[in-house]
Amino acid sequence: MITDILVIGSGISGLTYAIKIGEQNPDLRLTMISKNNLLESNTRYAQGGIAVVSNFKKDSFDKHIQDTLIAGAGKCDKEVVRFVVEEGHERLQELMNWGAHFDKKKNSLHLTKEGGHSEKRIVHYKDRTGLEIQESLIRKIKTFPNISLLENHTLVDLITDHHTGSNHQRCYGAYVISNLEQEIIRISSKITVLTTGGAGQLFSHTTNPENATGDGLGAAYRAKVFMKALPFVQFHPTALYPKIDGNTFLISEAVRGEGGILKNANGERFMPNYDPQAELAPRDIVARSIAKEILKSGEDYVYLDCSPIKAEDFINQFPTILDNCKKISINPLEKPIPVIPAAHYFCGGIEVNAYSETKLNGLYAIGECSYTGLHGANRLASNSLLESLVFSHRAALNSLTEMKGNLPSNRFYQEIPEWEGTHHISNEKIVAIGQLKKSLQKLMAKKVGIFKTSEGLIQAENELKKIFLETRDIYMQNKLTLEVCELRNMVSVAYLMIKQSQELKENIGVFYNHDNVA
């Protein structure tokens, strides 16, 4: 298959980018790869909303910038923070023009407050903002005849000079695998865009869906594209305990923004003991505080008391949370919600410039799989969707300019070789893959999670090597399958995270090593 632009990933970043291309140049052929159906992405699980300055009487760009810099613990790129915050209002308006709805109070947007924000500025649609955005963008993208949508396909590897034998130092598309037929196809493209999200599935408890296995990160690593700040993994403080149907459900930070209080196993409020902002301190502080209370008590969780919130307001603003709590026989209107921290968001990723370009020509990365410098060492709540909107816009405009440049010939793209591989995989190997994945998740949660030690990181590296060798044997001796692809990517990202964690000698933002404490 040959296309002008290949977008891998169908969340807010990929959809926004593709719509922009469709609007600006309807003659370009764009192909979008979705790992599952178009609706299934990290975006759809975003409950809180988009952090955008809207109420200019009380709020300002400077306040939002300052909040972002404080949350990022001095590791943000100030120039990036400024243009993202300042361009956000226009991008939000564009999103609404495309059909996305947000809650209103009279004639103005209804704004909520989340941890680390000095003002109410979170634009939302009840507690399912991501789903509303995802559905709106899908409706919009289906109106463009030049955009082809390929669902249930997963990235295997990026096509580079290594595959073509050329020396253009570019990315020429990707090999992707059909999740159903388990067949690998070649997609040649002049520009390739990674919008593949993070790798929350590296950990036992994550708010990410099952498909968040670091596919873009793993492929970029094998293509020798530089990764930055991978140890900065944000753990969301409040995920529902226990899991529902094997999945960890997020309890939005907006619940605390509306008055929810964290209490330990003894029913005591504890956050004021850790930070003056209490429940609305930045996420790294709240998550570590909860983890400490859990260790102290020996219990598996703490409680989120929602009684300070009026029942009518809770029902209206948090219907999804209410429904999911009731699935495990908890009514938040009557008793507190058991919560634990869970892996939530990668602040690091593929290093890109202000237009989402990587150091490999022809390859862009947008959203959670990228490192833009916006988040620094810790993401300010609800800045992720904002980042996606702003960088998708910038990347699309930059791509259109690049398409007019000096690119390899059409014949070159036609002659890119197909993927080779004919072996089959046994049921025994499939069982082994599942076991290796669980072992990896347990290892990362225990030794590369919220709290780390230098010795633990060395042990993690040694244990990971065994998982790597078994994974390599399966990869080398069998036909490639979706499960093998995912495990291979997870092992690659885990290795990079462990090695970069060993190099960090200070505790900052979401990173905490007990041995770095003076």
Secondary structure, 3 states (H helix, E strand, C coil): CEEEEEEECCCHHHHHHHHHHHHHCCCCCEEEECCCCCCCCCHHHCCCCEECCCCCCCCCHHHHHHHHHHHCCCCCCHHHHHHHHHHHHHHHHHHHHCCCCCCEECCEECEECCCCCCCCCEECCCCCHHHHHHHHHHHHHCCCCCEEEECCEEEEEECCHHHHCCCCCECCEEEEEECCCCCEEEEEEEEEEECCCCCHHHCCCECCCCCCCCHHHHHHHHCCCCEECCCCEEEEEEEECCCECCECCECCHHHHHCCCEEECCCCCECHHHCCCCHHHCCHHHHHHHHHHHHHHHCCCCEEEECCCCCHHHHHHHCHHHHHHHHHCCCCCCCCCEEEEEEEEEECCEEECCCCCECCCECEEECHHHEECCCCCCCCCCCHHHHHHHHHHHHHHHHHHHHCCCCCCCHHHHHCCCCCCCCCCCCHHHHHHHHHHHHHHHHHHHHHCCCCECHHHHHHHHHHHHHHHHHHHHHHHHCCCCHHHHHHHHHHHHHHHHHHHHHHCCCCECCECEHHHCC
